[in-house]
Amino acid sequence: IIEDLINNNCTPIICESSDNPCNLDYNLKLTDLDLSKYISLLRKVGIYFGCNTGDMNLAISVGAMCHVFEPINNPYFNTEEYDYNHPSIIYHYT
């Protein structure tokens, strides 16, 4: 996903927690970003790429478009329980 964004002239910014660091070799990471700065970043950038988490809900609340990645239906995951009908969400099934 990151390579595709870069190839399309985008600059991905990875926001991560030091308690759960992202295992990617990418030099534009923001670790333990203060919540107010994270909110400001989401509002300014206006696009969220990630999973159906609290971060996604925060992105929606500030008006960001959300690209949400989740597995297809399987015995351990039911998309109907997590897919929300919202104009700001585009689901990508992996």
Secondary structure by P-SEA (a helix, b strand, c coil): caaaaaaacbbbbbbbbcccccccccccccccccaaaaaaaaaaaccccccccaaaaaaaaabbbbbcccccccccccccccccccccbbbbcc
